[in-house]
Amino acid sequence: MLVEDGGIVGVEPVAYEPPSDCELVDYGDATVLPGLIDTHVHLVADSGVMGLERAAGYSSEEIEAVVSEALASHLAAGVTTVRDLGDRHFTVVARRDAQRQVDDGLPWIVASGPPITTPGGHCGFLGGEVSGADEIVAAVRERVERQVDVIKVMASGGANTVGSDMAVPQFSIEELRLLVEHAQAAGLPVTAHAHAAAAVDQAVAVGVQGIEHAGYLVPRANGAGPVGLVGLPDIHATDAQLSALAASGIPVCPTTGGSFVAPPPHVEKMLADAGITREQVLEKRTSLLRRMVSHGVRLVCGADAGIGPSKAHGRYADAVIELGQVTGTVPALVAGSSGAAASIGLSQSKGHLCPGYDADVLVVGGDLAADLTALWDVRQVMLRGVPVRPRSRQS
């Protein structure tokens, strides 16, 4: 592979004789692949317990430091592009704008701004609460004016927001359609956080451009909806629902990763109080993913990075490896590179090792085709043509 001025200018066979003035680097027994793309990160969260929730209380200086450290951790792990889907008051959007002016030597940022949610709804503390049609339209307008890359809407509740319910929609289908129509009129894609089965169905019906999680959670028979992580096994997706999702062509980010690190004590207690195990939760999620694959749902990779220790910035390889246990190696790598690039509007510049593309490159030890866990063995990262010294993997 030949790199010049930040871009890839050639990919040649092994017998190729490079020009005499080329600096040559041979990594030996290694695999060269495009820099990874994490389609679902929260740069304002510090990877600690309740990281996203605590971000609401940071000072401006603290949150800038958290964002910088998060980006550096991603880069060291071979992630060269991130899509931020949980900003606090447009902090990451401002960082993206600065990056476009002066290259900061950190992963390329695609930014949504604060997710649009209901009063007291999931992640309302990030500054995106709306109520009614007028406020929905105003929120879309603000994001258009700030030139965000994508609009994120919380179509259902979330696990870590007290008072929200993962099993039911947060917006009516009319409200969700209004949001999507105004965003699309301005040329902006919409991605929907949707744990609830009904919220996934709504997102498909109104034509969003992406779905996050797609957990297909349903209310319990006794009328009590899931509360926090306790509700994660309450998954029910019919073949008709999955077929409709596949037919829509909407990319789904199932936010894999997290199974390689033990959850913090408070999460273990929540699971124990509910009489379920971590293994049961993982098996339910894996079973759903297998069914999605069998129905032909388009999957992309994202880790929900930053929300907690098991989803720490810098652990994106875990998400790709976990997805690969369901899809196989090549589909998982596509989901974390070229497929991810296409889903976030960067298919013409990132995600491929081809002439004309940005020289965002990852070199890992060993043969990825034989062992996907080689992603943990980062030998070299190149960002926009500049080699980056890798640091040790987080334990």
PEPEDA-V413642 format. One record per residue. N is the residue number from 1. PHI is phi in radians with two decimals (NA if undefined). OMEGA is omega in whole degrees, 0 to 359 (NA if undefined). Layout:
# PEPEDA-V413642
N:PHI:OMEGA + N:PHI:OMEGA
This chain:
# PEPEDA-V413642
1:NA:181 + 2:-1.91:184 + 3:-2.16:178 + 4:-2.66:176 + 5:0.89:174 + 6:1.44:182 + 7:-2.24:175 + 8:-1.52:182 + 9:-1.95:177 + 10:-2.99:172 + 11:-2.27:192 + 12:-2.05:177 + 13:-1.20:187 + 14:-1.09:182 + 15:-1.40:183 + 16:-1.09:177 + 17:-1.72:182 + 18:-1.25:176 + 19:-0.97:186 + 20:-1.12:182 + 21:-1.59:178 + 22:-1.34:169 + 23:-1.44:185 + 24:-1.78:174 + 25:-2.29:178 + 26:-2.00:184 + 27:-1.63:175 + 28:1.18:182 + 29:-1.30:187 + 30:-2.66:175 + 31:-2.06:176 + 32:-1.82:181 + 33:-2.52:177 + 34:-1.09:172 + 35:-0.94:183 + 36:-1.29:181 + 37:-2.20:178 + 38:-1.68:186 + 39:-1.47:183 + 40:-2.58:178 + 41:-2.25:174 + 42:-2.24:186 + 43:-1.16:180 + 44:-1.42:179 + 45:-1.70:191 + 46:-1.71:178 + 47:1.31:175 + 48:-1.51:178 + 49:-1.03:183 + 50:0.98:186 + 51:-1.01:183 + 52:-1.21:181 + 53:-1.13:181 + 54:-1.24:180 + 55:-1.05:181 + 56:-1.09:184 + 57:-1.75:182 + 58:-1.26:169 + 59:-1.31:179 + 60:-1.05:180 + 61:-1.17:180 + 62:-1.12:184 + 63:-1.23:176 + 64:-1.11:179 + 65:-1.15:179 + 66:-1.10:180 + 67:-1.09:180 + 68:-1.11:180 + 69:-1.16:178 + 70:-1.08:180 + 71:-1.10:179 + 72:-1.11:179 + 73:-1.15:177 + 74:-1.06:183 + 75:-1.07:180 + 76:-1.07:181 + 77:-1.62:177 + 78:1.65:177 + 79:-1.57:184 + 80:-1.87:177 + 81:-2.48:177 + 82:-2.28:170 + 83:-1.92:181 + 84:-1.54:184 + 85:-2.14:180 + 86:-2.79:183 + 87:-1.32:172 + 88:-1.88:176 + 89:0.87:172 + 90:1.18:176 + 91:-1.05:183 + 92:-1.24:176 + 93:-1.06:178 + 94:-1.12:178 + 95:-1.12:177 + 96:-1.05:180 + 97:-1.07:178 + 98:-1.13:180 + 99:-1.12:178 + 100:-1.20:179 + 101:-1.46:181 + 102:-2.36:181 + 103:-1.07:182 + 104:-1.64:180 + 105:1.22:181 + 106:-2.18:183 + 107:-0.92:178 + 108:-1.10:186 + 109:-1.87:166 + 110:-1.93:193 + 111:-2.28:181 + 112:-1.85:193 + 113:1.34:180 + 114:-1.11:177 + 115:-1.15:177 + 116:-1.39:184 + 117:-2.52:181 + 118:-1.57:177 + 119:-1.00:184 + 120:1.29:182 + 121:-1.42:185 + 122:-1.00:179 + 123:1.10:176 + 124:-1.03:181 + 125:-1.19:179 + 126:-1.52:172 + 127:1.83:182 + 128:-2.05:182 + 129:-1.25:176 + 130:-2.44:176 + 131:-2.49:177 + 132:1.53:187 + 133:-1.07:183 + 134:-1.08:181 + 135:-1.26:175 + 136:-1.09:180 + 137:-1.10:180 + 138:-1.14:179 + 139:-1.15:177 + 140:-1.10:181 + 141:-1.06:179 + 142:-1.06:180 + 143:-1.22:175 + 144:-1.12:181 + 145:-1.12:179 + 146:-1.48:175 + 147:1.00:174 + 148:-1.13:181 + 149:-1.54:183 + 150:-2.75:174 + 151:-1.85:176 + 152:-1.88:177 + 153:-2.18:178 + 154:-1.52:184 + 155:-1.29:174 + 156:-2.44:175 + 157:-1.23:182 + 158:-2.35:189 + 159:-1.10:190 + 160:-1.84:176 + 161:-1.91:182 + 162:-1.04:179 + 163:1.68:176 + 164:-1.66:185 + 165:-2.11:181 + 166:-1.19:189 + 167:-1.60:182 + 168:-2.33:178 + 169:-1.17:175 + 170:-1.64:181 + 171:-2.09:170 + 172:-1.27:180 + 173:-1.14:177 + 174:-1.16:179 + 175:-1.15:180 + 176:-1.13:178 + 177:-1.12:179 + 178:-1.04:180 + 179:-1.06:182 + 180:-1.13:181 + 181:-1.08:181 + 182:-1.24:178 + 183:-1.15:182 + 184:-1.17:177 + 185:-1.12:179 + 186:-1.62:178 + 187:1.44:181 + 188:-1.87:174 + 189:-1.32:178 + 190:-2.17:170 + 191:-2.07:188 + 192:-1.97:167 + 193:-1.23:184 + 194:-2.57:171 + 195:-1.50:184 + 196:-1.23:177 + 197:-1.01:180 + 198:-1.15:178 + 199:-1.23:175 + 200:-1.08:179 + 201:-1.05:178 + 202:-1.07:182 + 203:-1.06:177 + 204:-1.13:184 + 205:-1.13:183 + 206:-1.59:173 + 207:1.39:173 + 208:-1.18:180 + 209:-1.75:178 + 210:-2.88:176 + 211:-2.29:178 + 212:-1.74:177 + 213:1.39:182 + 214:0.84:185 + 215:-1.40:180 + 216:0.91:176 + 217:-1.45:180 + 218:-2.21:177 + 219:-1.07:180 + 220:-1.28:185 + 221:-1.06:181 + 222:-1.43:178 + 223:1.60:179 + 224:-1.54:179 + 225:-1.35:178 + 226:-1.04:176 + 227:-2.09:181 + 228:1.05:183 + 229:-1.19:182 + 230:-1.02:184 + 231:-1.49:187 + 232:-1.07:177 + 233:-1.33:186 + 234:-1.42:185 + 235:-1.75:175 + 236:-2.61:177 + 237:-2.19:178 + 238:-1.39:176 + 239:-1.06:180 + 240:-1.11:179 + 241:-1.13:181 + 242:-1.20:177 + 243:-1.14:178 + 244:-1.14:178 + 245:-1.10:179 + 246:-1.11:182 + 247:-1.12:180 + 248:-1.19:183 + 249:1.29:181 + 250:-1.20:177 + 251:-1.20:181 + 252:-2.00:174 + 253:-1.82:184 + 254:-1.42:179 + 255:0.81:177 + 256:-1.33:184 + 257:1.68:179 + 258:1.87:184 + 259:-1.43:182 + 260:-1.60:181 + 261:-2.23:178 + 262:-1.13:179 + 263:-1.18:179 + 264:-1.14:185 + 265:-0.97:183 + 266:-1.18:177 + 267:-1.28:176 + 268:-1.00:180 + 269:-1.18:178 + 270:-1.03:180 + 271:-1.16:180 + 272:-1.11:179 + 273:-1.09:180 + 274:-1.53:179 + 275:1.29:178 + 276:-2.19:181 + 277:-1.98:176 + 278:-1.03:180 + 279:-1.11:178 + 280:-1.14:179 + 281:-1.09:181 + 282:-1.12:180 + 283:-1.16:177 + 284:-1.06:181 + 285:-1.14:180 + 286:-1.10:178 + 287:-1.07:178 + 288:-1.10:179 + 289:-1.08:178 + 290:-1.06:179 + 291:-1.16:177 + 292:-1.05:179 + 293:-1.07:182 + 294:-1.15:178 + 295:-1.51:179 + 296:1.55:177 + 297:-1.15:180 + 298:-1.41:183 + 299:-1.87:170 + 300:-2.16:187 + 301:-1.83:175 + 302:-2.82:190 + 303:-1.89:190 + 304:1.08:191 + 305:-1.11:174 + 306:1.82:188 + 307:-1.34:180 + 308:-3.07:183 + 309:-1.01:181 + 310:-1.30:179 + 311:-2.09:186 + 312:-1.16:169 + 313:-1.00:181 + 314:1.69:179 + 315:-1.96:184 + 316:-1.11:178 + 317:-0.96:179 + 318:-0.99:182 + 319:-1.14:180 + 320:-1.17:180 + 321:-1.12:180 + 322:-1.10:177 + 323:-1.13:180 + 324:-1.13:177 + 325:-1.16:177 + 326:-1.77:188 + 327:-1.57:192 + 328:1.71:189 + 329:-1.11:186 + 330:-1.10:177 + 331:-1.02:180 + 332:-1.18:178 + 333:-1.16:175 + 334:-1.08:181 + 335:-1.09:180 + 336:-1.76:180 + 337:-2.44:185 + 338:-1.14:178 + 339:-1.13:177 + 340:-1.12:179 + 341:-1.04:180 + 342:-1.11:184 + 343:-1.27:181 + 344:-1.99:172 + 345:1.45:183 + 346:-2.11:186 + 347:-1.19:181 + 348:-1.60:185 + 349:-2.32:186 + 350:-2.41:175 + 351:1.64:180 + 352:-2.34:169 + 353:-1.72:183 + 354:-2.44:175 + 355:-0.96:180 + 356:1.66:179 + 357:-1.64:176 + 358:-1.04:179 + 359:-1.46:172 + 360:-1.75:193 + 361:-2.39:176 + 362:-2.16:175 + 363:-2.06:179 + 364:-2.13:180 + 365:-1.26:175 + 366:1.46:186 + 367:-1.91:181 + 368:-1.08:180 + 369:-1.09:181 + 370:-1.61:185 + 371:-2.69:183 + 372:-1.16:179 + 373:-1.21:172 + 374:-1.06:176 + 375:-1.03:178 + 376:-1.29:184 + 377:-1.69:183 + 378:-1.38:179 + 379:-1.65:183 + 380:-2.78:172 + 381:-2.15:174 + 382:-2.10:181 + 383:-2.06:180 + 384:0.86:175 + 385:1.50:182 + 386:-1.89:178 + 387:-1.12:180 + 388:-2.05:180 + 389:-1.30:181 + 390:-1.27:172 + 391:-1.94:187 + 392:-1.13:179 + 393:-1.14:176 + 394:-1.16:179 + 395:-1.49:NA
